[in-house]
């Protein structure tokens, strides 16, 4: 099943490893180091032109991807729950 993350982008729900708030998550040195490394490797994909609030970490076919999205973690969590229930209305 595909999960819309903003713009024209969607990811497979089975590939989502984590949804992390950038304001709280970026305080950690390890998180900043991870994001920096992923950016150098070309694995960071911005979704939309707005200031990102959240990043989604996915793994598919052995490749990690980081999607920067303007949606909050709460919004994405609600969308995932709605998707699980089968009543996602966008």
DSSP file (Angstrom, degrees, kcal/mol; ACC not computed):
  #  RESIDUE AA STRUCTURE BP1 BP2  ACC     N-H-->O    O-->H-N    N-H-->O    O-->H-N    TCO  KAPPA ALPHA  PHI   PSI    X-CA   Y-CA   Z-CA
    1    1 A X              0   0    0      0, 0.0    12,-2.8     0, 0.0    13,-0.4   0.000 360.0 360.0 360.0 143.5    0.0    0.0    0.0
    2    2 A X  E     -A   12   0A   0     10,-0.2     2,-0.5    11,-0.1    10,-0.2  -0.753 360.0-153.4-100.9 145.4    1.3    3.5   -0.8
    3    3 A X  E     -A   11   0A   0      8,-3.5     8,-2.3    -2,-0.3     2,-0.2  -0.967  16.0-131.4-120.7 118.3    1.3    6.4    1.7
    4    4 A X  E     +A   10   0A   0     -2,-0.5     6,-0.3     6,-0.2     3,-0.1  -0.512  25.0 176.8 -71.7 131.9    1.2   10.0    0.4
    5    5 A X  E     -     0   0A   0      4,-2.0    66,-0.4     1,-0.4    65,-0.2   0.300  55.8 -66.8-118.9   7.3    3.8   12.2    2.1
    6    6 A X  E >  S+A    9   0A   0      3,-0.8     3,-2.4     1,-0.3    -1,-0.4  -0.371  99.8  25.9 123.0 158.4    3.3   15.5    0.3
    7    7 A X  T 3  S-     0   0    0      1,-0.3    -1,-0.3    40,-0.2    40,-0.1  -0.321 126.6 -38.5  56.2-135.5    3.6   17.0   -3.1
    8    8 A X  T 3  S+     0   0    0     -3,-0.1     2,-0.3    -4,-0.0    -1,-0.3   0.084 111.0 115.3-104.7  21.2    3.3   14.2   -5.7
    9    9 A X  E <   +A    6   0A   0     -3,-2.4    -4,-2.0     2,-0.0    -3,-0.8  -0.686  34.0 169.0-100.4 145.8    5.3   11.7   -3.5
   10   10 A X  E     -A    4   0A   0     -2,-0.3     2,-0.3    -6,-0.3    -6,-0.2  -0.982  12.9-159.2-146.7 149.6    4.2    8.5   -1.9
   11   11 A X  E     -A    3   0A   0     -8,-2.3    -8,-3.5    -2,-0.3     2,-0.3  -0.897  32.3 -96.8-125.9 157.4    6.1    5.7   -0.3
   12   12 A X  E >   -A    2   0A   0     -2,-0.3     3,-1.4   -10,-0.2     4,-0.5  -0.565  26.7-137.9 -72.1 134.1    5.2    2.1    0.4
   13   13 A X  G >  S+     0   0    0    -12,-2.8     3,-1.1    -2,-0.3    -1,-0.1   0.848 102.9  60.3 -62.1 -33.0    4.0    1.7    4.0
   14   14 A X  G 3  S+     0   0    0    -13,-0.4    -1,-0.3     1,-0.2   -12,-0.1   0.675 101.2  54.9 -69.8 -15.6    6.0   -1.5    4.3
   15   15 A X  G <  S+     0   0    0     -3,-1.4    44,-2.3    43,-0.1     2,-0.4   0.550  79.5 110.3 -94.2  -7.7    9.3    0.4    3.7
   16   16 A X  E <   +B   58   0B   0     -3,-1.1    42,-0.2    -4,-0.5     3,-0.1  -0.552  33.2 169.2 -75.2 123.2    8.8    3.0    6.4
   17   17 A X  E     -     0   0B   0     40,-3.4     2,-0.3    -2,-0.4    41,-0.2   0.788  63.9  -9.3 -97.4 -40.0   11.2    2.5    9.3
   18   18 A X  E     -B   57   0B   0     39,-1.6    39,-2.7     2,-0.0     2,-0.5  -0.997  43.6-146.9-160.6 154.7   10.6    5.8   11.2
   19   19 A X  E     -B   56   0B   0     -2,-0.3     2,-0.4    37,-0.2    37,-0.2  -0.979  30.9-173.6-124.6 114.0    8.9    9.1   11.2
   20   20 A X  E     -B   55   0B   0     35,-2.9    35,-2.7    -2,-0.5     2,-0.4  -0.929  24.9-127.5-121.8 131.5   11.0   11.7   13.1
   21   21 A X  E  >  -B   54   0B   0     -2,-0.4     4,-2.9    33,-0.2     5,-0.3  -0.591  16.0-148.2 -71.8 126.8   10.2   15.3   14.0
   22   22 A X  H  > S+     0   0    0     31,-2.7     4,-1.7    -2,-0.4    32,-0.1   0.861  93.0  55.7 -68.8 -36.0   13.0   17.5   12.8
   23   23 A X  H  4 S+     0   0    0     30,-0.6    -1,-0.2     2,-0.2     4,-0.1   0.936 122.6  25.5 -62.3 -46.4   12.7   20.0   15.7
   24   24 A X  H >4 S+     0   0    0      1,-0.1     3,-1.0     2,-0.1     4,-0.3   0.867 123.5  50.9 -85.8 -39.4   13.1   17.4   18.4
   25   25 A X  H >< S+     0   0    0     -4,-2.9     3,-1.0     1,-0.2     6,-0.2   0.788  99.4  63.2 -72.0 -28.4   15.1   14.8   16.5
   26   26 A X  T 3< S+     0   0    0     -4,-1.7    -1,-0.2    -5,-0.3    -2,-0.1   0.506  84.1  77.6 -80.2  -1.2   17.8   17.1   15.2
   27   27 A X  T <  S+     0   0    0     -3,-1.0    -1,-0.2    -4,-0.1     2,-0.2   0.812  77.4  89.7 -71.0 -29.0   19.0   18.0   18.7
   28   28 A X  S <> S-     0   0    0     -3,-1.0     4,-2.2    -4,-0.3     5,-0.2  -0.488  74.1-143.8 -73.8 133.6   20.8   14.6   18.8
   29   29 A X  H  > S+     0   0    0     -2,-0.2     4,-2.7     1,-0.2     5,-0.2   0.903 102.3  53.0 -60.5 -41.8   24.4   14.6   17.5
   30   30 A X  H  > S+     0   0    0      2,-0.2     4,-2.7     1,-0.2    -1,-0.2   0.881 108.2  49.7 -64.6 -38.2   23.8   11.1   16.1
   31   31 A X  H  > S+     0   0    0     -6,-0.2     4,-2.8     2,-0.2     5,-0.2   0.932 112.4  47.1 -66.1 -44.7   20.7   12.2   14.2
   32   32 A X  H  X S+     0   0    0     -4,-2.2     4,-2.3     2,-0.2    -2,-0.2   0.908 113.5  48.9 -61.5 -41.7   22.5   15.3   12.7
   33   33 A X  H  X S+     0   0    0     -4,-2.7     4,-2.4     2,-0.2    -2,-0.2   0.919 111.8  49.2 -63.5 -44.2   25.5   13.0   11.8
   34   34 A X  H  X S+     0   0    0     -4,-2.7     4,-2.6     2,-0.2    -2,-0.2   0.934 112.3  47.2 -60.2 -48.7   23.1   10.5   10.2
   35   35 A X  H  X S+     0   0    0     -4,-2.8     4,-2.3     1,-0.2    -1,-0.2   0.890 111.7  51.2 -63.0 -39.0   21.3   13.1    8.1
   36   36 A X  H  X S+     0   0    0     -4,-2.3     4,-2.1    -5,-0.2    -1,-0.2   0.922 111.5  47.1 -63.0 -44.4   24.6   14.7    7.0
   37   37 A X  H  X S+     0   0    0     -4,-2.4     4,-1.7     1,-0.2    -2,-0.2   0.908 112.2  49.8 -64.3 -42.6   25.9   11.3    5.9
   38   38 A X  H  <>S+     0   0    0     -4,-2.6     5,-2.8     1,-0.2     6,-0.5   0.882 109.6  51.8 -64.6 -37.9   22.7   10.5    4.0
   39   39 A X  H ><5S+     0   0    0     -4,-2.3     3,-1.1     1,-0.2    -1,-0.2   0.910 108.2  50.7 -65.3 -41.6   22.8   13.9    2.3
   40   40 A X  H 3<5S+     0   0    0     -4,-2.1    -1,-0.2     1,-0.3    -2,-0.2   0.838 109.9  51.3 -63.1 -32.9   26.4   13.3    1.2
   41   41 A X  T 3<5S-     0   0    0     -4,-1.7    -1,-0.3    -5,-0.2    -2,-0.2   0.495 116.3-115.7 -83.1  -3.8   25.3    9.9   -0.2
   42   42 A X  T < 5S+     0   0    0     -3,-1.1    -3,-0.2    -4,-0.4    -2,-0.1   0.723  80.7 123.2  78.4  22.0   22.4   11.5   -2.1
   43   43 A X      < +     0   0    0     -5,-2.8    23,-3.0    -6,-0.2     2,-0.5   0.401  42.3  97.5 -97.0   1.8   19.8    9.7   -0.1
   44   44 A X  E     -c   66   0B   0     -6,-0.5     2,-0.5    21,-0.2    23,-0.2  -0.820  52.0-172.9 -96.0 125.9   17.9   12.8    1.1
   45   45 A X  E     -c   67   0B   0     21,-3.5    23,-2.2    -2,-0.5     2,-0.3  -0.950  14.3-145.0-122.1 111.3   14.8   13.7   -1.0
   46   46 A X  E     -c   68   0B   0     -2,-0.5     2,-0.7    21,-0.2    23,-0.2  -0.569   8.5-152.4 -74.9 136.7   13.0   16.9   -0.3
   47   47 A X        -     0   0    0     21,-2.9    23,-0.4    -2,-0.3     3,-0.2  -0.923  62.0 -18.3-111.0 106.8    9.2   16.7   -0.7
   48   48 A X  S    S-     0   0    0     -2,-0.7     4,-0.1     1,-0.1    20,-0.1  -0.183  79.1 -87.3  87.2 176.1    7.8   20.1   -1.7
   49   49 A X  S    S+     0   0    0      2,-0.1    -1,-0.1    -2,-0.0     3,-0.1   0.526  89.5 101.3-101.9 -10.3    9.3   23.6   -1.3
   50   50 A X  S    S-     0   0    0     -3,-0.2     2,-0.2     1,-0.1    -3,-0.1  -0.267  89.7 -81.2 -75.2 163.5    8.1   24.4    2.2
   51   51 A X        -     0   0    0      1,-0.1    -1,-0.1    19,-0.1     2,-0.1  -0.471  55.4-116.6 -62.5 125.1   10.3   24.2    5.3
   52   52 A X        +     0   0    0     -2,-0.2    18,-0.3     1,-0.1     3,-0.1  -0.393  33.7 177.4 -71.5 142.9   10.4   20.6    6.4
   53   53 A X        +     0   0    0     16,-2.5   -31,-2.7     1,-0.3   -30,-0.6   0.608  67.1  24.9-109.5 -24.1    9.0   19.6    9.7
   54   54 A X  E     -BD  21  69B   0     15,-2.1    15,-2.7   -33,-0.3     2,-0.4  -0.961  60.1-147.9-142.4 151.2    9.5   15.8    9.6
   55   55 A X  E     -BD  20  68B   0    -35,-2.7   -35,-2.9    -2,-0.3     2,-0.5  -0.990  10.2-151.0-124.2 143.1   11.7   13.2    8.0
   56   56 A X  E     -BD  19  67B   0     11,-2.5    11,-2.5    -2,-0.4     2,-0.6  -0.914   7.8-151.8-106.1 130.4   10.7    9.7    7.0
   57   57 A X  E     +BD  18  66B   0    -39,-2.7   -40,-3.4    -2,-0.5   -39,-1.6  -0.908  21.9 176.5-102.2 125.1   13.3    7.0    7.0
   58   58 A X  E     -BD  16  65B   0      7,-2.7     7,-2.3    -2,-0.6     2,-0.4  -0.906  19.1-160.9-126.2 155.4   12.6    4.2    4.5
   59   59 A X  E     + D   0  64B   0    -44,-2.3     2,-0.4    -2,-0.3     5,-0.2  -0.975  20.6 159.7-136.3 123.1   14.4    1.1    3.4
   60   60 A X  E >   - D   0  63B   0      3,-2.2     3,-1.7    -2,-0.4    -2,-0.0  -0.989  69.3  -1.8-145.5 133.1   13.6   -0.6    0.2
   61   61 A X  T 3  S-     0   0    0     -2,-0.4     3,-0.1     1,-0.3    -1,-0.1   0.835 130.0 -58.0  56.0  34.9   15.6   -3.0   -1.8
   62   62 A X  T 3  S+     0   0    0      1,-0.2     2,-0.5     0, 0.0    -1,-0.3   0.534 113.6 116.5  77.4   6.7   18.5   -2.6    0.7
   63   63 A X  E <   - D   0  60B   0     -3,-1.7    -3,-2.2     2,-0.0     2,-0.3  -0.924  56.3-142.4-114.1 131.1   18.6    1.2    0.1
   64   64 A X  E     - D   0  59B   0     -2,-0.5     2,-0.3    -5,-0.2    -5,-0.2  -0.685  19.6-174.8 -86.3 142.5   17.9    3.8    2.8
   65   65 A X  E     - D   0  58B   0     -7,-2.3    -7,-2.7    -2,-0.3     2,-0.5  -0.991  14.6-153.1-135.4 144.6   16.1    7.0    1.8
   66   66 A X  E     -cD  44  57B   0    -23,-3.0   -21,-3.5    -2,-0.3     2,-0.5  -0.977  10.7-164.0-119.1 118.6   15.3   10.1    3.9
   67   67 A X  E     -cD  45  56B   0    -11,-2.5   -11,-2.5    -2,-0.5     2,-0.6  -0.906   7.5-151.6-104.5 123.5   12.2   12.1    2.8
   68   68 A X  E     -cD  46  55B   0    -23,-2.2   -21,-2.9    -2,-0.5     2,-0.3  -0.849  23.7-179.9 -94.0 121.2   11.9   15.6    4.1
   69   69 A X  E     - D   0  54B   0    -15,-2.7   -16,-2.5    -2,-0.6   -15,-2.1  -0.897  37.3-135.9-126.7 153.1    8.2   16.6    4.3
   70   70 A X  S    S+     0   0    0    -23,-0.4     2,-0.2    -2,-0.3   -64,-0.1   0.538  77.3  99.9 -82.4  -7.4    6.4   19.7    5.5
   71   71 A X  S    S-     0   0    0    -66,-0.4   -18,-0.3   -17,-0.1    -2,-0.2  -0.514  76.1-117.3 -80.2 148.6    3.8   17.6    7.4
   72   72 A X     >  -     0   0    0     -2,-0.2     4,-2.2     1,-0.1     5,-0.2  -0.365  24.7-111.8 -76.4 162.5    4.1   17.2   11.2
   73   73 A X  H  > S+     0   0    0      1,-0.2     4,-2.5     2,-0.2     5,-0.2   0.871 118.8  55.8 -62.7 -35.9    4.6   13.8   12.7
   74   74 A X  H  > S+     0   0    0      2,-0.2     4,-2.3     1,-0.2    -1,-0.2   0.914 107.5  48.2 -63.2 -42.8    1.1   14.0   14.2
   75   75 A X  H  > S+     0   0    0      2,-0.2     4,-2.2     1,-0.2    -2,-0.2   0.928 113.1  47.2 -63.4 -45.3   -0.4   14.6   10.8
   76   76 A X  H  X S+     0   0    0     -4,-2.2     4,-2.3     1,-0.2    -2,-0.2   0.883 110.9  52.1 -65.1 -38.2    1.5   11.7    9.3
   77   77 A X  H  X S+     0   0    0     -4,-2.5     4,-2.4     2,-0.2    -1,-0.2   0.921 109.8  48.7 -63.7 -43.5    0.6    9.4   12.1
   78   78 A X  H  X S+     0   0    0     -4,-2.3     4,-2.4     1,-0.2    -2,-0.2   0.900 111.0  50.9 -62.5 -40.3   -3.1   10.2   11.7
   79   79 A X  H  X S+     0   0    0     -4,-2.2     4,-2.3     2,-0.2    -1,-0.2   0.900 109.8  49.7 -64.5 -40.3   -2.8    9.6    8.0
   80   80 A X  H  X S+     0   0    0     -4,-2.3     4,-2.2     2,-0.2    -2,-0.2   0.912 111.2  49.0 -64.4 -41.7   -1.2    6.2    8.6
   81   81 A X  H  X S+     0   0    0     -4,-2.4     4,-1.6     2,-0.2    -2,-0.2   0.901 112.2  48.5 -64.2 -40.4   -3.9    5.3   11.1
   82   82 A X  H  X>S+     0   0    0     -4,-2.4     5,-2.2     1,-0.2     4,-0.9   0.881 109.8  52.4 -65.5 -37.7   -6.6    6.3    8.6
   83   83 A X  H ><5S+     0   0    0     -4,-2.3     3,-0.5     1,-0.2    -2,-0.2   0.900 107.2  52.4 -64.6 -41.0   -4.9    4.3    5.9
   84   84 A X  H 3<5S+     0   0    0     -4,-2.2    -1,-0.2     1,-0.2    -2,-0.2   0.851 111.1  47.3 -62.5 -35.0   -4.9    1.2    8.2
   85   85 A X  H 3<5S-     0   0    0     -4,-1.6    -1,-0.2    -5,-0.1    -2,-0.2   0.621 113.4-121.4 -81.3 -13.9   -8.6    1.6    8.7
   86   86 A X  T <<5S+     0   0    0     -4,-0.9    -3,-0.2    -3,-0.5    -2,-0.1   0.650  85.0 104.9  84.0  15.1   -9.1    2.1    5.0
   87   87 A X      < +     0   0    0     -5,-2.2     2,-0.6    -6,-0.2    -4,-0.2  -0.167  36.5 150.9-122.7  41.7  -10.7    5.5    5.2
   88   88 A X        -     0   0    0     -6,-0.3     2,-0.6    -5,-0.2    -9,-0.1  -0.638  18.8-178.2 -76.8 115.5   -8.0    7.9    4.1
   89   89 A X              0   0    0     -2,-0.6    -2,-0.0     1,-0.1    -6,-0.0  -0.953 360.0 360.0-116.3 110.8   -9.5   10.9    2.5
   90   90 A X              0   0    0     -2,-0.6    -1,-0.1   -11,-0.0    -2,-0.0   0.402 360.0 360.0-104.2 360.0   -7.0   13.4    1.1
